[in-house]
Amino acid sequence: MTLSLTRRALLAAALACGVALPALGQEAQKLRFSAVFSEKDIRAQMMQKLAEALPEGLTLEPYYGGNLFKQGTELVALQRGNLEMGNIAPQDVANQVPEFSILTAAYVFRDADHVRAFFASDFGQEMVGRAEEQLQIKILGPTYFGTRQVGLKPETEIKTPADLAGIKLRMPGGDAWQFLGQALGANPTPMAYAEVYTGLQTGAIDGQDNPLPNVENMKFYEVMSQIVLTSHLVGYDLLTISRTAWDAMSPEQQAGLQAAATTAIDWSQAEHLKQEGALAASFEEKGLEIYEPDVAAFRAHAQKMYLESDLAKSWPEGLLDKINGPGA
């Protein structure tokens, strides 16, 4: 009787205040999170921090190493209701929202702060809104994971894009990723992230492109001879939740999740930048050659290829200038 009266009193008070209360004893909403990175990755720690700060009624169930969904399939899983959260590559978004490919092009963003500034801007939010509406998702923020560099097993010196001709460079699957490999001058080869180490070891591929923290986490340095600091792409994903899961939350839970995500993303970005600064010297100590090519030549070659491609036909008019302007 006491429990019944207490519950009745709570419900009456909640109705009077316009607040929705979960049923007593109701299970917390489970948010399954899938990512291709390993549990040793800084972003896995980011998700742990997010999990610890989740508002009441929400729990996170993370899966790493592509064990739940393979790379490139997470977005479709979100859309089909088979997954609640994922760290989605903007290239996967571009596969369904062509104009988003401008945000995947080589040498568009300068650094991590530039990415965050763009997504916080009015025109950045307009692009986010387009993706959210068309894909039925909610984007919580961009998660920086390092600037992508070219790592190779062959010892051939790379100075310009012409030097990458014939090099089998592993890139994730999808048109946007494959075009990026071409824009660098290489022969892009699609391969799952978890298979890259073996691919380098056996010679199935000549190289891969990843930020230095990924090279460290996956021990790619053991099967490479050099890292060419092309700095061709500021690497980021989009921390995303399905619209179904988002809409099932109360406004307070939504605000709490967004706040927890923003704090965790801030921490992760700072950690990645700190690690990047130390890793180049670490890889040199391991015997790898680390050097900077003619970055201006790579930038000019890549930008020319993008602007002349079909991808650029879908880019919103004037957006490239806005990205490069003082407001982003």
N, C-alpha and C positions, 0 to 999 in steps of 0.2 A: 504494500500500500504506500509506504514512504517513497519508494522508487517511482511509482506511478504518479504520485502527487508532485514529486520533484520534477519529473519530466514534463507534466502538464504545466507547471509553473514556468519552466524554461521555455516551452513552446509559446506560451501566452506572452511572455516577455519579449521573445524573439519576434513574434508577429507584430507586437506593438511598436517595436523599433525598426521593423522592416528588415530584420537580419535572418538569413537562412541558417538553420542549425543542422548538422549531420545527425543522422539517427544514432541513438546511444548504441554502442557496440558495433557500429558500422565499420567495415574494414577500410583501411586507408587505400587511396587510389594509387595503384602501382604504375610507375613510369619505367618501362623497360627501355634501356638505352643501349644502342648498338654502335660500335665503331671499329674501324679496321686497325687502329693503333693498339699497341700492347699495353698491358697493365703497368709497365714500367715507365710509360710515356708521361710527360708533364701533364698532358691533357687528362690522363686518368686521375692524377692527383687533383686536377681542376674539378673533375666530376665528383670526387670524394668530398671536396670542400662544398660543392653545391648541395650534395646529399645531406651534409651535416647542417646546412642552413635552410633546408626545405621547411615550409610552413606546415603546421599540423594537418594531418590528413593526407599527406603525400609521402610516398617512399620511392626511392630510386633503386632499380635493379639493373646494374651495368653488365654488359657483355663486351669483351675486347678481343682483338686479334681476328676480327671477322668471323667469330665462332657462331654468331646468331644469324647475321646476314652478311653476304659477301660485299666487297667494295663495289659501290655503284648501284646497289639494289636497295639501299636503306630508304631512299626517298619514296620509291614505289611502295615499300612496306608501310611507311607512314600513311600514304594516301589510301592504302587498302585496309587500314585499321589493324595491321599485323604487328605494328610497332608504335610506341608512344613518343620516343625521343631519339634523335640521331645527330651526329656531327656531319652535316651534309656539305659536300664539295660544291662550290658555285658552278662548276662545270656540269654537275648533274642537274642543277636547276636550269642551266642554259639548254640542256637537251630538250626541255619541255617549254621553256620560255626563251625563245631565241635572242631577244634583245638583252638578256642577262649576260650574253657572251662578251659584252664589252668589259664586264668586270672580271673576266678570266684571261684577258689578253696580256701578252708579255709587255713589260715595262710601262704599264698604265699607272700602277701605284708605286710610290717612291719608297715607302716604309710602313711599318705597323701603325704609326700614328696617322698616316695619310688614309689608310683603310678605315680606321675608326672614325676619323673626321668625315669621310665621305658618307658612311652609313648613318651618322648622326645629323647630316645635313638634310635640308628639305628635299633636294633632288635624290638623295640617297634613300630617304624614307619613301619617296614615290616609287622607286624601283623595288623596294622591299614590299610595298603594298601591292604592286603588280604580281609579284611572285606569290605572295600569300593568298591573294584572291584566286589566281588561276590554279594553284596547287593545293589549296585548302590546308595550309600549314600556318604556323606562327613562328617567326624568326626571332629568337631571343638576343642574338648578337653575333658579330664576326669573331671567330677564335683564331688568333694569329698563332702559327706554329713554325715560323722561320722563313727566311728568304731562300728560294730554291736555287741550288747550284748543281752543276753537272759533275758527276763522279764517274770515272772511267777505269776499266781494267787495262786496256792497251796503254802503252807509254807514249803514244803519238802526241806531240805538243799541239795544243789547240790555241790559236790566236784569233781566228775569224770564223764565221759560219762555214766558210768553204772547207775548213779543216775537219768539220764534222760530217762531211759528205760520206755516205756509206756506213757510218757508225750506227749500229743497232742500239738505239736509245730507248730503254724501257719507259713507257708512259702508261698511266692508267687507261682503261678503255673509255670510249666515248669520243665523238668528233672533236669537241673542244680541246681535249687533252692531246689527241693525235695531231691536230693542227699546230698546237704549241710546239711539239717536237719538230715538225716540218719548218716552222718559223725560225727555229734555232739552226737549221741547216742539216739536221740529222735524219736518219731513217727511223721514225717512231715505231715501236713494237709494243702492242698491248700485252700487259702481264699483270696478274694480281700482285698486290703488295707483299703478301706472305711468300711469294715464289721468287722474289727478286734476288735474295741471297744465293739461292741455288742456281738461278739463271746466270748470275755473274760468275759463279764458281765453275759452271760447266761450259761457259762460252755461248750459251743460248742468246745472251745479250752482251753488248760491249760496255754498256753503262746505264746509269739511272740518274734521274734528277730529283733531288730532295733537299730540304733544309738540313743543316749540319746536325741538329739534335736528332733527327730521324736516322741519319747515318750512324750516329752513336748508339741509339736505342736498338737498331736492327743489326749492328755490327757489320755494316756493309764495308767498312774500312778494311776488314780482314781479306776481302776479295777484290780490292781496287788498288790501283797504283797512283792515282792522282785525283785531285779535286780542282776543277776549273771554276773560278769565282765569277760566273756569268751574271749572277744576281738578276736573273731574268723574270722572276715572278715572286711577288710578296705572297707567301703561302698563308692562306686562311680558309677556314671552313665556316659554316653557319650553324650555330647551335639551334636546333629546330625541334618543335614539338608538333604533333599532329593537331589539326583543328578540333577533332573529336575530343581528344584528351584535354585540350585547352578550354573548350567550351563546357566541359564537365566540372570545371573548377569554379569555386566562388570567386568574386572579384578580389577578396582578400588573399586567397590562395594564388591567384594570377599575379597580383602585385608582389607577393612574397617570393614567388618563383622567379619573377623578372629581376628582383633585387638581388637574390642569391646568385643568379646567373651572371649578372653584371659584375658583382664582386669577384666571383670565381674567374671570369674572363680576364679581368684586370690583373689578378694575381698570376694567371698563366702567361699572359703576355710579358710581364716583367721577368718571370723566370726564364722564358725562352730567349729574351734579349740578353739576359745575363749569361746563359749557357753558350749562346752563339759567339759571344765575345771571347770565350776561352777555348772553344773546340778546335779552331783552326790550328793553333799552336800545339794542341794535344795530338792532332792527326799527323802533324809534321814529325813529332816525336815518335810516332808509330811507323814512320818511314814513308808516308805519302808525300808526294810533291803537291804543294798548294800554291797556286799563282792566279793572277788576274789577267784575262785575255784583253783584246781590244773591245771593251764593253760598248763603246760608241758604235763600232761596226755591227755588233750583235743587235743593239737597239735599233739602228737604222734598217737593218735587214728585216727584223721581226715586224716593226711597225709598217714597213712598206707592204709586206705580205698580208698583214691583217687588213690594212686599208683597201687593198685590191681584192680581198676575198669576198665570198658570199656572206660570211659572218657579219661584216661591217654593214651590209645592206639592211640588217635588222636593228642596228644601233639607233637609239633615239637621237634625233637631230640636235646637235649642239651639246650633247651630254659629255663628249670627250673633252671639250673645252672647259666645261664646268668642273669636271674631275681635276683637270690640271690647273684650274684657277685658284685664287686665294681663298675661296669659300669652302674648299675641301681639303 
